Amino acid sequence: MIDEQRSQADDLCTVELTQREVGLLLKYGYPFPDAEEALRGSKVVRGFHRVMIAGFWLENLIADLVRSMKKIRSRGMLEELNELCDKLELALDRKTTLWTPSS
């Protein structure tokens, strides 16, 4: 049981998202209840939501964003969702905190 908990903790990714990005994930990522809870309950630090989410849910959110992108015609929205996918993929690859530079 302890090994399983450690394995789950090792699979957690931390991503810093803007309020807009959280909204896009909720709308176009079709999050399952666990992922939605992580997004909605994320701690806001200096204007960014710090979301801790398991790699499994992150992979699903990315896949759902890609599926949604196939139906969107707006070039601006496609670019925005593509950048969000890149950010999530980077966090998944690193499995560490992804810091967004402050302006």
FIDRENNU-415548 format. One line per field, with one value per residue: x, y negated, z of N, C-alpha, C in turn; chain; residue number from 1. Coordinates in steps of 0.2 Angstrom, whole numbers, plus 2048, in hexadecimal, padded with zeros to 3 digits. Example, Ala and Ser with C-alpha at 12.3 -4.5 7.8 and 13.67 -1.06 7.14 Angstrom:
# FIDRENNU-415548
n_x	c(842	840)
n_y	c(81C	80B)
n_z	c(827	823)
ca_x	c(83E	844)
ca_y	c(816	805)
ca_z	c(827	824)
c_x	c(842	840)
c_y	c(810	800)
c_z	c(827	827)
mol	c(A	A)
seq	c(1	2)
//
This chain:
# FIDRENNU-415548
n_x	c(804	80A	814	80C	806	811	815	80A	80C	818	814	80E	80C	810	809	809	7FB	7F2	7E3	7DB	7E0	7DD	7CF	7CE	7D2	7C8	7BD	7C1	7C8	7C1	7C1	7C3	7BB	7C5	7D0	7C9	7C6	7D3	7D7	7CD	7CF	7DC	7EA	7EC	7FA	803	7FA	7F9	7F3	7F8	7F9	7F8	7F9	7F5	800	7F8	7EC	7EF	7F4	7E8	7E1	7E8	7E6	7D8	7D8	7DE	7D5	7CA	7CF	7CF	7C2	7C1	7C1	7C6	7D5	7DD	7D8	7DC	7EA	7EC	7E7	7F0	7FC	7F9	7F9	806	80C	807	80B	819	81A	816	820	82B	827	827	827	820	825	81E	824	825	81E)
n_y	c(806	7FA	7F8	7F7	7EB	7E3	7E4	7DE	7D1	7CE	7CD	7C1	7B1	7A0	792	781	776	76A	761	761	76C	776	775	778	786	78C	78A	78F	79A	7A4	7A9	7B7	7BB	7BB	7B4	7A8	7A4	7A2	797	78D	78C	786	77E	76D	763	755	751	75C	76C	779	789	79A	7A9	7B9	7C3	7CB	7C5	7B9	7BD	7C1	7B5	7AE	7B6	7B4	7A6	7A6	7AD	7A5	79A	79E	79B	78D	77D	771	768	761	767	774	773	76E	779	783	77E	780	78E	790	78B	794	7A0	79E	79D	7AA	7B2	7AD	7B0	7A8	798	78B	77C	76C	75E	74E	73F)
n_z	c(800	804	7FA	7EF	7F2	7F2	7E4	7DE	7E2	7DC	7D0	7CF	7C7	7C7	7C2	7BC	7B9	7B0	7B4	7A9	7A2	7AA	7A9	79B	79C	7A3	79B	78E	791	796	7A4	7AF	7BF	7CA	7C4	7C1	7CE	7D2	7CA	7CD	7DB	7DC	7E3	7E3	7DE	7DE	7D3	7CB	7C9	7D2	7CE	7D3	7CB	7C6	7BB	7B3	7B2	7AC	7A0	79A	79A	790	785	784	781	775	76D	76E	767	75A	756	756	74E	74F	74D	757	763	761	761	76E	776	771	776	784	784	781	78D	797	792	794	7A2	7A5	79F	7A7	7B4	7BF	7C7	7BD	7B9	7B7	7AF	7B7	7B3)
ca_x	c(800	80E	817	807	805	817	815	806	80F	81D	811	80B	80F	80E	808	806	7F7	7EE	7DC	7D9	7E2	7D8	7C8	7CE	7D2	7C1	7B8	7C3	7CC	7BC	7C4	7BF	7BA	7CB	7D3	7C5	7C7	7DA	7D7	7C9	7D2	7E3	7EC	7EE	800	804	7F6	7F9	7F0	7FD	7F5	7FB	7F4	7F9	801	7F3	7E6	7F2	7F4	7E1	7DF	7EC	7E3	7D2	7D9	7E0	7CF	7C6	7D3	7CD	7BC	7C1	7C3	7CA	7DC	7DF	7D6	7E0	7F1	7EB	7E7	7F6	801	7F8	7FB	80D	80E	805	810	81F	819	815	827	82F	824	82A	823	821	824	81C	828	821	820)
ca_y	c(800	7F4	7F8	7F4	7E3	7DF	7E4	7D9	7CA	7CD	7CC	7BB	7AC	79A	78D	77A	774	764	762	762	773	77B	775	77C	78D	78E	789	793	7A0	7A9	7AD	7BC	7B8	7BA	7AF	7A2	7A2	79F	790	788	78B	785	778	767	760	74F	750	762	772	77F	78F	7A0	7AE	7C0	7C3	7CE	7C0	7B4	7C0	7C1	7AE	7AC	7BA	7B1	7A0	7A8	7AF	79F	796	7A0	798	786	77A	76A	769	75F	76C	77A	771	76E	780	786	77C	783	795	790	78A	79A	7A5	79D	79F	7B1	7B4	7AC	7B2	7A3	792	787	775	767	758	749	739)
ca_z	c(800	804	7F4	7EA	7F3	7EF	7DD	7DC	7E4	7D7	7C9	7CF	7C4	7C9	7BC	7BE	7B4	7B1	7B5	7A2	7A0	7AE	7A6	795	79D	7A6	795	788	793	799	7AA	7B4	7C6	7CD	7C0	7C2	7D5	7D3	7C7	7D1	7E1	7DC	7E6	7DF	7E1	7D9	7CE	7C7	7CC	7D2	7CD	7D3	7C8	7C4	7B4	7AF	7B0	7A8	799	798	798	78A	780	783	77E	76E	76A	76D	762	753	754	757	748	751	74D	75D	768	760	763	775	778	76F	77B	78A	783	782	794	79A	790	797	7A9	7A5	79E	7AD	7BA	7C4	7C7	7B7	7BC	7B1	7B1	7B9	7AF)
c_x	c(804	812	812	806	80B	817	810	808	815	81A	80E	80F	80C	80E	806	802	7F4	7E7	7D9	7DA	7DE	7D2	7C8	7CE	7CB	7BC	7BA	7C6	7C7	7BF	7C0	7BF	7C0	7CF	7D0	7C6	7CE	7DA	7D3	7CC	7D9	7E4	7EF	7F4	802	800	7F5	7F6	7F6	7F9	7F9	7F6	7F8	7FA	7FC	7EE	7E9	7F2	7ED	7DF	7E2	7E8	7DC	7D3	7DA	7D9	7CA	7C9	7D0	7C6	7BC	7C4	7C7	7D1	7DF	7DE	7DB	7E7	7F1	7EB	7ED	7FC	800	7FA	802	80F	80C	80A	817	81F	819	81C	82B	82D	826	826	825	820	823	820	823	823	821)
c_y	c(7FA	7F3	7F5	7ED	7E0	7DF	7DF	7D2	7C9	7CB	7C5	7B5	7A5	795	786	778	76E	766	764	769	778	77B	779	784	78F	78E	78E	799	7A5	7AD	7B2	7B9	7B7	7B5	7A8	79F	79F	798	78B	787	788	77E	773	764	75B	74F	756	768	777	785	795	7A5	7B4	7C0	7C6	7C9	7BB	7B7	7C0	7BA	7AC	7B0	7B6	7AA	7A1	7A9	7A9	79A	798	79D	790	783	773	76C	767	764	772	779	771	775	784	784	77F	78A	795	790	791	7A0	7A4	79F	7A7	7B4	7B3	7AF	7AE	79D	78E	780	771	761	752	743	733)
c_z	c(800	7FE	7EF	7EB	7F1	7E8	7DB	7DD	7DF	7D1	7C9	7CB	7C6	7C3	7BF	7B8	7B5	7B2	7AE	7A0	7A4	7AB	79F	796	7A0	7A0	790	78A	796	79F	7AE	7BB	7CA	7CA	7C1	7C9	7D5	7D0	7CB	7D8	7E2	7E0	7E2	7E2	7DC	7D3	7C9	7CC	7CC	7D3	7CE	7D1	7C6	7BD	7B0	7AD	7AB	7A0	796	796	792	784	77E	77F	776	76A	769	768	75B	751	754	751	749	752	754	763	767	762	76B	778	777	774	782	78A	784	789	798	798	793	79E	7A9	7A4	7A4	7B3	7C0	7C3	7C1	7B9	7B6	7B3	7B2	7B5	7B4)
mol	c(A	A	A	A	A	A	A	A	A	A	A	A	A	A	A	A	A	A	A	A	A	A	A	A	A	A	A	A	A	A	A	A	A	A	A	A	A	A	A	A	A	A	A	A	A	A	A	A	A	A	A	A	A	A	A	A	A	A	A	A	A	A	A	A	A	A	A	A	A	A	A	A	A	A	A	A	A	A	A	A	A	A	A	A	A	A	A	A	A	A	A	A	A	A	A	A	A	A	A	A	A	A	A)
seq	c(1	2	3	4	5	6	7	8	9	10	11	12	13	14	15	16	17	18	19	20	21	22	23	24	25	26	27	28	29	30	31	32	33	34	35	36	37	38	39	40	41	42	43	44	45	46	47	48	49	50	51	52	53	54	55	56	57	58	59	60	61	62	63	64	65	66	67	68	69	70	71	72	73	74	75	76	77	78	79	80	81	82	83	84	85	86	87	88	89	90	91	92	93	94	95	96	97	98	99	100	101	102	103)
//
